Amino acid sequence: MVDVAHIIPPSPDDPPPRRSRVRPWHAAVALAVAAAVGGGLWAWKPWQSVELPQSACWGALGANDLKPLTGPDGKAVEPRPAREIATPMKPNSGSRDSRCLVMWPNAAILLEVDVRPARPPIDAYRTSDESLGSLTPLDFGPGTTGWVVGSKNVDGEASVRLYVPCDFDAPRDDSDQPPPKYFGVLVSGDVVDGASPGKAHQAYADIALKIGRAAATAYECRNTVTLTGTAPRVPS
């Protein structure tokens, strides 16, 4: 196609062409938009991800559960295969205690979850945690007992405990103690560089609730376990 504008010369009567000019406020707006977009990408870092083994934490957690805990980019690993959450104790069935440990390759602990029947009584755990730092109650549902404990030794370090009433269908153990009335879930970890301590602690509560549901099924509690739809808010 022929460009007619380049063939016909301009008429002397035509007004002179206007020079293209970038107004100062146009430039300022452009810079502001670029800064906002760039800053948003820097804060969000969409290219970072967490690769989590499907077997981690008994298959109850996924990468989205760990995103609030992550800072540097990397691949989360499970240092050794975790046992399934054991069903109620039966003869020769072994321990009902289970532990999930997810780590960064540099050995920083991304997440640690312990699940076990509550022995000794809950008050003993509460007294022990009170000696470690501040303790704030968390409500996970009817009959449950939960709290977040902030360390008085390490700034920004915290852990979440959840105790769920469970009528264990289990015989007495060799020590002739009565079956426990609760199982406990303890969630903790190292807040890695670049992660928000507040978001990490809330993630601990979210994970405790999720693992609590899974444990109630695995332990085959004979009572009806009722947990909240969402985890309680952890004070920052």
C-alpha positions as CSV (number, residue, x, y, z in Angstrom):
1,M,0.0,0.0,0.0
2,V,1.3,3.5,-0.9
3,D,1.7,6.0,1.9
4,V,-0.1,9.1,0.4
5,A,1.1,11.4,3.2
6,H,4.7,11.0,2.1
7,I,3.8,11.8,-1.6
8,I,1.8,15.0,-1.2
9,P,3.9,17.9,0.1
10,P,2.4,20.0,2.9
11,S,0.6,23.1,1.9
12,P,2.0,26.5,2.9
13,D,-1.4,27.3,4.4
14,D,-1.2,24.3,6.8
15,P,-0.4,25.2,10.4
16,P,3.1,24.3,11.6
17,P,3.3,20.9,13.1
18,R,3.2,20.8,17.0
19,R,6.3,19.4,18.7
20,S,5.7,16.4,20.9
21,R,6.2,17.4,24.5
22,V,6.1,15.3,27.6
23,R,4.6,17.4,30.4
24,P,6.3,17.1,33.7
25,W,3.3,15.7,35.5
26,H,3.0,13.1,32.8
27,A,6.5,11.9,33.6
28,A,5.8,12.0,37.3
29,V,2.7,9.8,36.9
30,A,4.6,7.4,34.7
31,L,7.4,7.1,37.3
32,A,4.9,6.6,40.1
33,V,3.1,3.8,38.3
34,A,6.4,2.1,37.5
35,A,7.5,2.4,41.1
36,A,4.2,1.0,42.3
37,V,4.3,-1.9,39.9
38,G,8.0,-2.6,40.7
39,G,7.5,-2.3,44.4
40,G,4.5,-4.6,44.3
41,L,6.4,-7.2,42.5
42,W,9.3,-6.9,44.9
43,A,7.0,-7.4,47.9
44,W,5.0,-10.2,46.3
45,K,7.9,-11.9,44.6
46,P,5.7,-14.1,42.4
47,W,8.7,-16.0,41.0
48,Q,9.4,-17.5,44.5
49,S,7.7,-20.7,45.4
50,V,7.8,-23.5,47.9
51,E,8.1,-27.1,46.6
52,L,6.7,-29.4,49.3
53,P,6.8,-33.2,49.2
54,Q,3.3,-34.6,49.0
55,S,4.1,-36.9,52.0
56,A,5.0,-34.0,54.2
57,C,2.9,-33.6,57.4
58,W,0.9,-36.7,56.6
59,G,-0.3,-35.2,53.3
60,A,-2.5,-32.8,55.2
61,L,-0.6,-29.6,54.2
62,G,0.3,-28.1,50.8
63,A,2.5,-25.3,49.6
64,N,-0.1,-22.6,50.2
65,D,-0.1,-23.5,53.9
66,L,3.6,-22.8,54.1
67,K,3.7,-19.6,52.0
68,P,3.3,-17.2,55.0
69,L,6.4,-18.9,56.6
70,T,8.7,-18.5,53.6
71,G,11.2,-15.8,53.0
72,P,14.1,-16.8,50.6
73,D,13.4,-18.8,47.5
74,G,14.1,-22.5,47.8
75,K,12.8,-26.0,48.0
76,A,11.4,-27.2,51.3
77,V,12.4,-30.7,52.1
78,E,11.4,-33.4,54.6
79,P,14.6,-34.7,56.2
80,R,13.1,-38.1,56.8
81,P,9.8,-39.8,56.1
82,A,7.3,-38.9,58.7
83,R,5.1,-41.5,60.2
84,E,1.4,-41.4,59.6
85,I,-0.7,-40.0,62.5
86,A,-1.2,-43.3,64.3
87,T,-4.7,-44.7,65.0
88,P,-5.6,-45.5,68.6
89,M,-3.2,-47.8,70.4
90,K,-3.8,-51.5,70.0
91,P,-1.5,-54.4,71.1
92,N,1.9,-54.1,69.3
93,S,0.7,-51.1,67.3
94,G,3.6,-48.9,68.5
95,S,3.6,-45.3,69.5
96,R,0.8,-42.8,68.8
97,D,3.2,-39.9,68.8
98,S,3.9,-38.4,65.4
99,R,6.2,-35.6,64.2
100,C,6.3,-33.6,61.0
101,L,9.5,-31.7,60.2
102,V,9.9,-29.5,57.1
103,M,13.2,-27.8,56.5
104,W,15.1,-25.5,54.1
105,P,18.2,-27.1,52.5
106,N,20.3,-24.8,54.7
107,A,18.9,-26.6,57.8
108,A,16.6,-23.8,59.0
109,I,13.4,-25.4,60.3
110,L,10.5,-24.1,58.2
111,L,7.9,-26.0,60.2
112,E,7.7,-28.5,63.0
113,V,4.4,-30.2,64.0
114,D,4.0,-32.6,66.9
115,V,0.8,-34.7,67.4
116,R,0.3,-36.9,70.5
117,P,-2.1,-37.9,73.2
118,A,-2.0,-35.4,76.0
119,R,0.0,-36.8,78.8
120,P,0.6,-35.3,81.4
121,P,-2.6,-33.2,81.9
122,I,-3.0,-30.0,79.9
123,D,-2.2,-27.8,82.9
124,A,1.3,-29.1,83.1
125,Y,1.9,-28.0,79.5
126,R,0.4,-24.6,80.2
127,T,2.6,-24.1,83.3
128,S,5.7,-25.1,81.3
129,D,4.8,-22.7,78.5
130,E,4.2,-19.8,80.9
131,S,7.8,-20.2,82.1
132,L,9.0,-19.7,78.5
133,G,7.2,-16.4,77.8
134,S,3.8,-14.7,77.3
135,L,0.8,-16.9,76.8
136,T,-2.4,-15.9,75.0
137,P,-5.5,-18.1,74.9
138,L,-6.9,-19.2,71.5
139,D,-10.4,-20.6,70.9
140,F,-10.5,-23.4,68.4
141,G,-14.0,-24.7,69.3
142,P,-16.1,-26.1,72.0
143,G,-14.2,-28.1,74.6
144,T,-10.8,-27.3,73.0
145,T,-7.9,-25.6,74.8
146,G,-5.4,-23.6,72.8
147,W,-2.9,-20.8,73.2
148,V,0.0,-19.1,71.5
149,V,3.2,-18.6,73.5
150,G,5.7,-15.9,72.7
151,S,9.3,-16.6,73.7
152,K,10.9,-14.3,76.2
153,N,14.4,-15.3,75.0
154,V,14.1,-14.9,71.2
155,D,12.3,-11.8,69.9
156,G,9.5,-12.7,67.4
157,E,9.6,-16.4,68.2
158,A,6.3,-18.1,69.0
159,S,4.5,-21.5,68.9
160,V,0.8,-22.5,68.9
161,R,-0.7,-25.4,71.0
162,L,-4.1,-26.9,70.4
163,Y,-5.7,-29.6,72.6
164,V,-8.8,-31.4,71.3
165,P,-11.0,-33.6,73.5
166,C,-10.9,-37.2,72.3
167,D,-12.5,-40.3,73.7
168,F,-9.7,-42.7,72.8
169,D,-10.8,-46.3,72.0
170,A,-7.7,-47.7,73.6
171,P,-6.7,-50.0,76.4
172,R,-4.6,-48.8,79.2
173,D,-0.9,-48.9,78.5
174,D,1.8,-50.8,80.4
175,S,2.0,-48.2,83.1
176,D,-1.7,-48.8,83.9
177,Q,-2.6,-45.1,83.4
178,P,-6.1,-44.3,82.2
179,P,-6.4,-43.3,78.5
180,P,-5.8,-39.6,77.8
181,K,-8.8,-37.3,77.4
182,Y,-7.2,-35.0,74.8
183,F,-4.7,-35.1,72.0
184,G,-2.3,-32.2,71.5
185,V,-1.0,-30.4,68.4
186,L,2.1,-28.3,68.7
187,V,3.2,-26.1,65.8
188,S,6.4,-24.1,65.7
189,G,9.3,-23.2,63.4
190,D,12.0,-20.7,62.6
191,V,10.9,-17.3,61.2
192,V,13.2,-17.1,58.2
193,D,14.6,-13.9,56.8
194,G,12.1,-12.0,54.7
195,A,9.0,-13.6,56.4
196,S,6.6,-11.7,58.5
197,P,6.5,-13.0,62.1
198,G,2.8,-12.0,62.5
199,K,1.8,-13.9,59.3
200,A,3.9,-16.8,60.4
201,H,2.3,-17.1,63.8
202,Q,-1.2,-16.9,62.2
203,A,-0.1,-19.7,59.8
204,Y,0.8,-21.8,62.8
205,A,-2.8,-21.5,64.1
206,D,-4.2,-22.3,60.7
207,I,-2.0,-25.3,60.4
208,A,-2.8,-26.5,64.0
209,L,-6.5,-26.4,63.1
210,K,-5.9,-28.3,59.9
211,I,-3.8,-31.0,61.6
212,G,-6.3,-31.1,64.5
213,R,-9.1,-32.2,62.0
214,A,-6.8,-34.8,60.5
215,A,-5.8,-36.2,63.9
216,A,-9.4,-36.4,65.1
217,T,-10.1,-38.7,62.2
218,A,-6.9,-40.7,62.5
219,Y,-7.3,-41.2,66.3
220,E,-10.9,-42.4,65.7
221,C,-12.2,-40.3,68.6
222,R,-15.5,-41.9,69.7
223,N,-16.8,-38.5,70.7
224,T,-17.9,-35.8,68.2
225,V,-15.1,-33.4,67.7
226,T,-16.2,-29.9,66.8
227,L,-13.6,-27.4,65.6
228,T,-14.1,-23.8,64.3
229,G,-14.4,-23.2,60.6
230,T,-11.4,-20.9,60.6
231,A,-8.5,-20.6,63.0
232,P,-8.7,-17.8,65.7
233,R,-6.8,-14.6,65.1
234,V,-3.4,-14.6,66.7
235,P,-2.5,-11.3,68.2
236,S,0.5,-9.6,66.5
